[in-house]
Amino acid sequence: MAKFKPAGKKKKDTAPKGGVPCVIFLISGMILFLLLLYAVMKSFSA
């Protein structure tokens, strides 16, 4: 029974490291997409 190690510690340490850049990338991508849509709509209205 002493051989068992908690598996949750490894996952909690590695998840934020991979998750934060992914979230930043998604948010920046959404902002760029909205700016592109804004530019297209502005060119159509003018």
N, C-alpha and C positions, 0 to 999 in steps of 0.2 A: 504493500500500500504506500510505501514511502517513495516509490518510483514515479507516481503520478505528479505531473506538474500542471499548474493552472494555465489553460490555453487562452484565457481572456486577456491576459496582460500583453501578450505579443500583438494581438489584433488592435487593442486600444492605442498602442504606441505608434503603430504603422499607419492607421487609418487617417488621422489628421494630416500627416505629412503628404499623403497622396490626395487628400480631399480638398485642402485649401487651394492649391494651384488650379485644380479643376474648377472650383467655384469661381475663382478670379477670372479664369479663361472664359467661362460661360457668361459671366456678367459683362466682361469687356466685349465679347462677341455680340451680345444683345444690344449694347450701347452703339456699337459700330453699325449694326443692322438698322437700328432706329434712326441714326444719323443719315444713313443712306436713303431710307424711306422719306425722311424729311426733305432731303435735297431733291429727290425725284418729284415729290408733291409740290415743292416750291417752284421747280422748273416748269411743271405743267400749268400751274396757276398763273405764272408770269407771262 
